[in-house]
């Protein structure tokens, strides 16, 4: 989804909304496996922690690459740090996945997605 053609911010918004909708639609709301492993096992299981780190690194790299593309196209200011923004977006995505476990609807999640994308 992040690699589809089109404006960077629109693709990012679509990806974050997809994650939120995916988690909200699940009847048992178990959430994201990586987020759950990070929260429950990573402190005591180094193998689990390493697997989650790698997954988070790949996700953060994808967000960073999207930011850099947006900087090349003029959609995002070239003065912004793409590595820092990639970290911010990873944190936002993982937080959304955790919040979706208890959310009563999409309102709170949208309140996070919109200003995050708009801040870029």
N, C-alpha and C positions, 0 to 999 in steps of 0.2 A: 504494500500500500504506500509506503514511503517513497518507493522508487517509481511510482506511476507518473505519467506526464501531468503537467499542470502547475499552478502556483504552489509554492512551498508551504505557505501558511495554511492553505486549504487542505493539502495532503496531511499535514500535521494534525489539524483539527479533526479530520476524518479518521485518522488512526487512533487518536485519543478517544474520540466518541465511540469507535468500534470496540475498543477495550472495555469501556464503561458499559456499553450495551451488552456485550458478551457476558460480562460478569453479572449484570443485573438480570439477564434472561435465564440464567442457570437456576433451576428450582431449588437446589440445595445450597447455593451460594458458597461453595467451598473456596472460591477465589483462585488465584494464580499459584501454581505449584512452587515456582521459584520464590515468590514472596513468602509463602508459608514455610518453606524450608529455611529461608533466611531468618525468619522470626523464631522458628521452633527448634531447628537443629544445628544451625551454623556455628553456634558457640561451643558445641560439644562434639561435632563431627566434621573434621577437617576436609574429608572427601566431599561431603555435601556442600560445605562452604566454598570449596574451590569450583565445583560445578556451577553454583549460583553466581560466583564472581565472574566466571567466563560468560555466562548468559547475560549478566548485567553489562559486562564490557562490550559484548556484541551489540546490545541494544543501545548503549551510550554512543558507540561508534557510528551506528546508523543515524542517530539523532544529530551527532556532530557533522556528519557528511551532509545531511539535509540542511543544516544551518549554513555550512560553507557554500552549498549550492545557492541558497537564498542570498548570500552575500555576493556571489558572482552575478546573480540576476538583478541585484539592486533591491530586492524585497526586504532584506535585513541589512542593517548598517554594518559596514565593514569594520567599524571600530569595536564591535562586540566580540568577546572571546568565544569562539565556537566550542572550545573544550568545556568551558564553564557552562555555556548554554546547553550543551549535550548532557552534562551532569544534572542540570536543573530539570531538563525534560525527562531524564530517567527517573529522577526522584518524583516528579509529578505523575508519571505513568504508574510507578509502583505504588504511590500513595492512593491514586484513583482505584487501583485494583484492591487495595486493602479496604478503602472506604466503601466500595461496592458490596462488601460482605455484609454490611449492616444498614446500608442506605435504604430508605423507604421508597425512594424513587430517584429519578435522574437529576432533580433540581440542584442538589448540593454538588454533584459531579460536574454539571455544566457550569456552575459558578466557579469551578477551578479551571476548567478547560478554556473558557472564553478569555479570561484575563491573562492566562499563561501564554496563549497564542498571540493575543493582542500586544503583549509586552515585548515581543520580539521585534 
